[in-house]
Amino acid sequence: VTIGHSTKLSAMKPAQFDALATRLANAGIAVTTLPATDLFLMGQDATENMPRGVAPAHRLLDRGVNCSISTNNVLNPFTPYGDCSLLRIANLFANVAQIADDPGLIECFRMITDRPAALMRQDYGIRVGAPADLVIFDATSPNQAVAELSPALTAFKNGHHLFTRILPTLEAPPR
């Protein structure tokens, strides 16, 4: 079972949050935060000190709850912006949640990769016999990919090559 949005979690007092997080973890209930939609919709009626409720997935992870970061609306009335990039959404979440350390950014990356795969009970990982679904980013680490919004260089689905992004070539200036 997975619940989405869960914006009220951001407004709970610590003891209340801890109690609910424990219950979620014990029940095996996962949480998917949808920061782009929630940031756009929350607080529209406020005239000052606008709430921007985004479920604190990073704090739930610390308490044993499996979490993922996603988007469910793009270019519609609920989220009028976006490009369906989960890496961009992970970066947005890191900004909103004020995550700036490498372990936290790695967890943001995991919340768009292996953590959602686990909650959907999908076989995930690179190994012999696993589905050949793969995206290669122009980054040396998951935390770099999230921090820098590294572009996808190439991707494969079921072993079939889907695309290759040609990197720009730096030309010598005219003399």
C-alpha positions as CSV (number, residue, x, y, z in Angstrom):
1,V,0.0,0.0,0.0
2,T,1.3,3.4,-0.9
3,I,-0.2,6.8,-0.1
4,G,0.5,9.9,-2.2
5,H,0.8,13.6,-1.6
6,S,0.5,13.4,2.2
7,T,1.0,17.1,2.6
8,K,-0.3,17.2,6.1
9,L,2.8,15.4,7.3
10,S,4.7,18.6,6.8
11,A,2.5,20.4,9.3
12,M,2.6,17.8,12.1
13,K,4.3,18.4,15.4
14,P,7.4,16.2,15.9
15,A,5.8,13.7,18.4
16,Q,2.7,13.4,16.2
17,F,4.9,12.9,13.1
18,D,7.0,10.3,14.9
19,A,4.0,8.3,16.0
20,L,2.4,8.3,12.6
21,A,5.8,7.4,10.9
22,T,6.1,4.5,13.3
23,R,2.6,3.3,12.4
24,L,3.3,3.6,8.7
25,A,6.6,1.7,9.0
26,N,5.1,-1.1,11.1
27,A,2.2,-1.5,8.6
28,G,4.6,-1.5,5.6
29,I,2.8,1.5,4.1
30,A,4.9,3.6,1.7
31,V,4.6,7.3,0.9
32,T,5.1,9.0,-2.4
33,T,5.6,12.7,-2.3
34,L,4.6,14.8,-5.3
35,P,6.4,18.1,-4.7
36,A,5.7,19.9,-8.0
37,T,1.9,19.5,-7.6
38,D,1.9,20.1,-3.9
39,L,4.0,23.2,-4.1
40,F,1.7,24.6,-6.8
41,L,-1.6,23.8,-5.0
42,M,-0.8,24.4,-1.4
43,G,-1.4,27.9,0.1
44,Q,-3.2,29.5,-2.8
45,D,-5.6,31.1,-0.4
46,A,-2.9,32.5,1.9
47,T,-2.0,36.2,1.6
48,E,1.2,35.9,3.6
49,N,3.5,33.2,5.0
50,M,2.1,30.7,2.4
51,P,2.3,27.1,3.5
52,R,4.1,24.8,0.9
53,G,3.3,21.4,2.3
54,V,5.5,18.7,0.9
55,A,5.6,15.4,2.6
56,P,9.0,15.1,4.4
57,A,10.0,11.8,2.8
58,H,13.6,12.1,4.0
59,R,12.4,12.2,7.6
60,L,10.1,9.2,7.0
61,L,13.0,7.2,5.5
62,D,14.9,7.8,8.8
63,R,12.0,6.1,10.6
64,G,11.8,3.1,8.3
65,V,9.1,4.1,5.8
66,N,9.8,3.4,2.2
67,C,9.3,6.6,0.2
68,S,9.4,7.7,-3.4
69,I,9.4,11.0,-5.2
70,S,7.3,11.4,-8.3
71,T,5.0,13.6,-10.3
72,N,1.5,12.8,-11.3
73,N,0.6,16.0,-13.3
74,V,2.4,17.8,-16.0
75,L,1.2,20.8,-18.0
76,N,-2.3,20.7,-16.6
77,P,-4.3,22.8,-14.0
78,F,-2.7,21.0,-11.1
79,T,0.9,21.4,-12.2
80,P,1.1,23.8,-15.2
81,Y,4.8,23.3,-15.6
82,G,7.3,20.5,-16.1
83,D,8.9,18.0,-18.4
84,C,8.3,14.6,-16.7
85,S,11.9,14.5,-15.5
86,L,12.1,12.6,-12.2
87,L,15.6,13.8,-11.8
88,R,14.3,17.3,-11.9
89,I,11.6,16.4,-9.3
90,A,14.3,14.8,-7.0
91,N,16.3,18.1,-7.3
92,L,13.2,20.1,-6.5
93,F,12.5,17.9,-3.4
94,A,16.1,18.3,-2.3
95,N,15.7,22.1,-2.5
96,V,12.4,22.2,-0.6
97,A,13.5,19.7,2.0
98,Q,16.9,21.6,2.4
99,I,18.9,18.5,1.6
100,A,22.5,19.5,0.7
101,D,24.7,16.6,1.8
102,D,25.8,13.7,-0.3
103,P,24.0,11.0,1.6
104,G,20.8,12.9,1.5
105,L,21.1,13.6,-2.3
106,I,21.8,9.9,-2.8
107,E,18.6,9.1,-1.0
108,C,16.8,11.5,-3.2
109,F,18.2,9.6,-6.2
110,R,17.1,6.3,-4.6
111,M,13.6,7.7,-4.2
112,I,13.3,7.9,-8.0
113,T,15.0,4.6,-8.7
114,D,15.2,1.5,-6.5
115,R,12.8,2.7,-3.7
116,P,9.8,3.0,-6.1
117,A,10.8,-0.2,-7.7
118,A,10.7,-1.9,-4.3
119,L,7.3,-0.6,-3.5
120,M,6.0,-1.9,-6.8
121,R,7.8,-5.2,-6.2
122,Q,9.8,-4.8,-9.4
123,D,13.0,-6.6,-10.1
124,Y,15.6,-3.8,-10.0
125,G,19.3,-3.6,-10.4
126,I,22.1,-4.3,-12.8
127,R,22.9,-8.0,-12.9
128,V,22.8,-11.0,-15.2
129,G,19.3,-11.9,-16.2
130,A,17.7,-8.6,-15.0
131,P,15.7,-6.5,-17.5
132,A,18.0,-4.3,-19.5
133,D,16.3,-1.0,-18.6
134,L,19.0,1.6,-18.1
135,V,19.5,5.4,-18.2
136,I,23.0,6.7,-18.1
137,F,23.5,10.3,-16.8
138,D,26.4,12.6,-17.4
139,A,27.5,12.3,-13.8
140,T,29.9,10.3,-11.7
141,S,27.6,9.7,-8.8
142,P,23.9,9.7,-7.9
143,N,24.3,12.8,-5.7
144,Q,26.0,14.7,-8.5
145,A,23.1,13.8,-10.9
146,V,20.6,15.2,-8.4
147,A,22.6,18.3,-7.5
148,E,23.5,19.2,-11.1
149,L,20.4,18.0,-12.9
150,S,22.8,16.0,-15.1
151,P,21.4,15.2,-18.5
152,A,20.6,11.7,-19.6
153,L,23.2,10.6,-22.1
154,T,21.6,7.4,-23.3
155,A,18.9,5.0,-22.4
156,F,17.9,1.4,-23.0
157,K,14.5,-0.4,-22.5
158,N,14.4,-4.2,-22.6
159,G,17.9,-4.0,-24.1
160,H,16.8,-1.8,-27.0
161,H,18.7,1.4,-27.4
162,L,16.2,4.3,-27.2
163,F,18.3,7.4,-27.6
164,T,21.7,9.0,-27.4
165,R,22.2,12.6,-26.5
166,I,25.0,14.2,-28.4
167,L,27.1,16.4,-26.1
168,P,27.9,19.9,-27.3
169,T,31.3,20.5,-28.9
170,L,33.3,23.5,-27.8
171,E,34.5,25.3,-30.8
172,A,37.7,27.4,-30.9
173,P,37.0,31.1,-30.9
174,P,37.7,33.0,-34.1
175,R,41.2,34.5,-34.3
